[in-house]
Amino acid sequence: MSLPLAGLKVLDLTRALSGPFSTMILGDLGAEVIKVEPSPNGDMVRQWGPFDEDISVYYLSANRNKKGIGVDFRSSEGLALIRRLALASDIVVENFKVGTMEKMGLGYEALSAEKPELIMASISGFGSQGPARDWAGFDQIAQGYSGFMSLTGTAESGPMRVGTAVGDLTAGLWAVIGILSAVVARKNTGRGQHVETSLLAGLMGLLSVQGQRYLSVGEVPQPCGNVHPVIAPYGTFETADGPLNLAPATQQMWVKLCSILDLDHLTTDPRFITNAERMQHRHVLKEELEASLKRRTRMEWTPVMIENGIPAGPINTLEDVFTDPQVQACNLVQSVEHPIVGTLRQVALPLTMADIEGGRSVRMAPPVFGQHTQEVLASFGLTMAEIKQLEEKQVTFQAQGFGQGELSKGAASAQVTQ
């Protein structure tokens, strides 16, 4: 059985998180991804902790299902080699500062002039146009600039960043959508195109009803913590042993909730009859509900709510999540053997498809720096003499123990474990 993107060759010139996350998804779906890292130290995130056996956990999180090579980006021979690889690929993905690819002679216009069917995807911090085009693309800066932080937190806390690098990850997802759209379009036209997105654009694309509130009626939403911006009651409520998420989103659910909590009188209270009135008096309503909810624990209330058609659930820690039977049943964590850290567990691709046999999206461990340099260059048509010459001139880097013909526990692509 062939994976969905089998046959597509992706040259990954990205680093940090937004770009590597996007190319990892392409690799999960079956594309052949060649990650090109700058020598002598590789992707900058290799230096970012925490570490597992001296391997960056940050790097491990976004670089599986790729073959890795090391190239000197500062040498003319290194750039010529990258150009050669780009022109032999279907897709090039980069997240350099705007204008950097052009300075290296690797811009879309230059490459597409020689190979019109080439697809290039670029991820920047703030887009390739406008007064902020040259700003560095850091997630927290983009979260603030996009308005995302203004929606998160409470009146007391002030704006808060989301607990993961949501700007980087979202931009990576949008890039994948653009790339796959360009692949489909190329089947009809025979031509590639330049796909661009940014951390700013990606986050604005998620503003949803909050953005529309401003565009349609001029409302500037304020941070509202763990409650829904336009529905009440809906959010986090205290129980006997901690917070519980409740989402009675309809009038029928509201009435049912009151029945479960022995608070039927609230359904005829003028302050709570309609959603608009409940929104206006949400703080008083929260106190009324919590007085009843504190009679039981979170996990005592959860099945009661679910059985009565009211969405509910505990607020888990990551320890809770990764030991949860639902997470395990959905195969959302998979393992692969890494040549240095051994068995490596990872969050799997959150998709199920018939073409992903057995749901196994985690197939190759994130590469050691320069692990596949000789193998990849040989697959692009370079002779071993040419490859060795590039190594001797320090244009490329091959990790010891992983070269062509060498035997080591990591010389071959790591195998998945069941």
N, C-alpha and C positions, 0 to 999 in steps of 0.2 A: 504494500500500500504506500502510495506517494504522499508526502506531507503537502499541505496546501500551497506553500510557496517554493516547493522543490524546483530547482532549475534556475532560480534567480540568484545572481551573485551580487553581494553588497559590499562595497568598500567603506569601512567604518573609520572615519577620521575624527571621531568625536572623543571628548573626554569629560570628566566630572560626572554628571548624572543625567541631564535631559537627553542628550544624544545617545549615550550608552543604553539608557532605558529603552529608547525607541528601537535601536538596532537589536537589542536582546529580544524584543517582541517579534521582530522579523525572523530572528534565528529560531525562536520557539516555534514559529509557524513553518519552519523548514527551509528558509533561505540560507544560502551559504554566506556567512558573514566573516569578513576578514578585518580584524581590528588592527589598525596601524597605530603603534604607540611610538612616541619620540624617544630616541636613545639620548642619554644613557640610562634614564630612570623610569621611563614609561609614563603612563597616565598619571596625572598629578594626584589622583585619589589613592594611589598605592601608598602614599605617605600619610594618609588620614586614618586615624584610629576609629574604633578599637581594632585590635589585631587578633587573629587566630593563627597561632604558629607563625607569627611575623607576616601574615598575609592580611591586608586591609579588608575588614568586613564590609566597608563602604564599596570597595572594588568588587568583592564577591557578590554583592546584591544586584549588580546590573550588567554582568558581563559573561553569563553562561552562553552556551551554544554558539561560541565564536572561536575562530582560530586567530592566534595572536602573533604579530610580527613586530620587530623593532627596527626603526629606520631613523636616520639622522635627518630631521626636517630642516636643519640649518645649512646643509650642503647642497650644492647644485645637482650632484649625482643622486642624492636622496630624493630631491623634488622631482627629478626626471624619472626616477623609479616609480614614485607615487603616481605621476602622470600616466606612466605606462600601465600601471595596475588599474587606474580609473578608467582608462579607455578600453580596457578589457572587461569591465564590469557592467552590470545593468543599472546599478544604483549607487550613488555616492552620497553619504550623509556626513554633514559637518556642523559643528557648533562653535566655530571660531568667532572672534570679534568681527563685526561687519567690516568688510574690505580686506581681511587677511587672506582669504583664498585667492583673491585677485592679485595681491602682492606676491603670492607664491607661484603665480602662473597657472592656478588651478580653478579659476573662476568658471562659472557655468557657461558664459559666452565663449570663452576660449575652448573649453572641452567640447561643448555641443557643436561648435563649428567643425570639429573633426569627427564627432560622433553624434549626429542629430537625435538618435534614439536614446541617448543617455538621460536618465532621471537623476536630478540632484535635489536633495533636501537640506535646507539650512535652518538652524534654530539659533535665534539671537535673544538678547535680553529684552529689547524694546522695538524690534523691527528694523528694516534696512532704510527706512525713510524717517524724516522728522528730526526735531532738535535733540531727542534722546537716543538717536541711532548709535552713538559711540559709547553709551553707558555700558559698563560691564554687566553681564547677566547673572546676578546673584539672586537666589530665590527669595530671601527675605525682603530685599529691596523691591522686587517685583510684586510680592504680596502686598506691600504697603502702597506702592504706586497704583496698582490696579483697583484699589478700594476693598480688596478682599479682607485685609486686616480690620478695616472699619466695621465689618459685619460680624467679627468674631470677638468673643469676650463679653464683658458686662459693663454696665454703666460705672461700676466701681473699679473694675480692672483696667478699663480703657481698651484700646485695640490690642488684639493678640494674634500672633502668627499661628497658622495651623501646625499641628504637631509633626507633620512630615513635610518634605520639600515639595509641596503640592504644585508650585509653579513649574518646577523642573519636570515633574512627572506628567503633569497635564500637557505641557508643551511636547513632551515625547510622544504622548498618545495622539495628539493632533497631527504630529509629523507622520506617524504611521498611517493615519487615515488619509492624509494627503498623498503619501507615497503609493498606497494601494490604489487610490483613485487614478493616479498618473499611470500606473501599470495597466489598469483597465482601459484608459484612454489611448494608451500606446497601441493596444491591440487593434483599435479602430483606425488610428491615424498613422501609425508607424513612427511617430515622433515622441520624444521625451519632453520633459518640461522641468522648470525650476519650481519646487515647492518650498514655500517659506512660512514659518510661524515663529512665535516668540513667547517668552514667559508672560509678557504683558497681555498679548492677544489671547493666549491659552486661558489665562485666569479670567479675563473679561468674558470669554465664551462660556464660563460657568456661572456668571452672575444671575442668570435665570430670572425668576420673578423679582428678585431684589433690584436688578438692573431695570426691569420693565416698570417697576414702581416709580422710579425716577423719570424714565423716559415718557411714561404715559400721564402721570399725575403730579410729577414734580416732587414726590416724597423722597427725602434723603434718609434711608433706613439707618437706624442706630443699632449698636451691638445689643443683642438680647439674650446672650448666654445660651443656656440649654433649652430655651423655649422656642416654639415655632413663631416666625415673624407675623403670621396672619391667622393662625388657628389657636383656639384655647378651649379646653386644656390640651396641651400637647407639649411634651418635654420630659424633664427629669423631676422625679418626686421622691422624697425620702420615705423609706420604709423602716421596719424595726432594725434592720442591719445594714442600711446603706441605700444608695440611690437606685431607682428603677426607671427605665424609660417607658413612657406610655404615649400612645398615639391614637386616641379616639377622634378620628378626623371628621366623622360625620355626625349629624344630629342624632341619628339612631344609636351610634356608638356612645355618644354622650349620655343619653338616657340609660343605656345598658350599664355604663360605668357607675352611674348613681345608684342603680339597683344593686349591683354587686357590693358596693361599699355601704349599703344601708343609708344612703343619702338622697332618697327619692324626693325629699322636700326641696332640694336644690333645683329640680327641673321646673318648678313653678315660681322660684324666687325671681323677681323682676330683674335682678342684676345678672342672671345667668341664663335666661330663656333662649336667646339667640347667640350665635357665635360673636356678633359685633358687641353685644353686651358683655359676654364673657371676656373678650379681649380687653374691654375697658376696665373690668374688675378682676383681672387675672391674678393679681397678688393675693387678694382676699380669697379667691377661689382655691388657689394653691394651698393656703393654710387649711381650708375646710377639707380638702381631699387628703392632705398629709395626716391630719388628725386621725382619719380612718385607716389609711395605709400603714400607719405605724403599729397596727395591731398584729401584722404578720411580716415575715421576711421577704426579701426579693424573690427567692426561688419558690416560696410558697404562693406568692401572688402571680408569678409569671404563668404557670399552667392554667390558673383560674381565668386569667384575662384571655389567654389564647383560646381556651375552650368556649368562651363567650363571644368570640369574634373581635376582640380588641387587641391590636398589635401591642406587644409588650416584650421587654427583655432586660436582663441585667447589663450593667456597664462593666465589661470584662477588662482585666489586665491582659497583656500579651501572654503571660503565663497561662491564664485561663483560656485564651483563644487557641493556643497551640496544643492544648490537651483536650479541647472540646470534642465530643463525639460527632457533632455535626460537621465540623471542619475536617475531621479525619475521614468521615464517610464520603465527603465530597472530593477527597484526594487533593486538597489544596496545599499540602506540603509534600514534596517529593525529594528523594535523595540521589546524589551522584558521588562518585569517588573522585576526590581531588588528589593530585600527586603529592601534595605537601600536607594538607590538613586532614586527609583521610575522608571518611564519610561526611559529606556536606549536605545538610538539609536546606531546602530553599522553598520560598513561596512560589507555587507553580503558576503557569499561565491560567488566568481565571476564565477560561473558555472550555467548552467541550464541543468536539466536532468529530464526525465519523472518520475524517482523514487523519486525525491524531490518534493513532492506534494505542489503545489502552489508556488514553488520556495522558501519555507520558510526554510532557513538554520539557522537562529537565533531563537533557540527554548528555550534554558535554559540560564538564566543569569549566569555570572561568579560567582562561589560560594563564600560566606562568609567563612573566614578561619574556617575549622572544621565543616562546615555546615552539611555534610552528613556522618560523621564518623560512628555513630551507624547504620545508614541505610545500608551503604556499608559493614561494617563488618558482619552484620547479613546476608546480601546476599551472603557472602563468607562462611557461615556456622557456625559462632561463635554464641554462646548462649548469651542472654542478661547478664547472670551472668559473663561470660568471658569478655564481653565488658565493664561492669561496673568495673570489677577488673582492667582491663588495664587503665581505666580512673583514678581510685583511686591511682594507682601507677604512674600516669602521663606519661605512655607510649604512650597514645593516648589523643587527645583533641577533645571534642565535643562542638561546639558553643551553648551557652544557647539559648533556644527558638526554636531550630531546631531538637531536639532529637526525637527519636521514641516515638510517642504518644503525643508529645507536640504540642500545638496549638499556632501558631503565624502567622503573615501575610507572613512570608517567610518559614514556615515549609515545605511546599511542593515545588517541583520544580516550578520555576517561569513560568508563561504562556506567550506566545507571544501575542503581541497586534497588531491589524490591523492598 
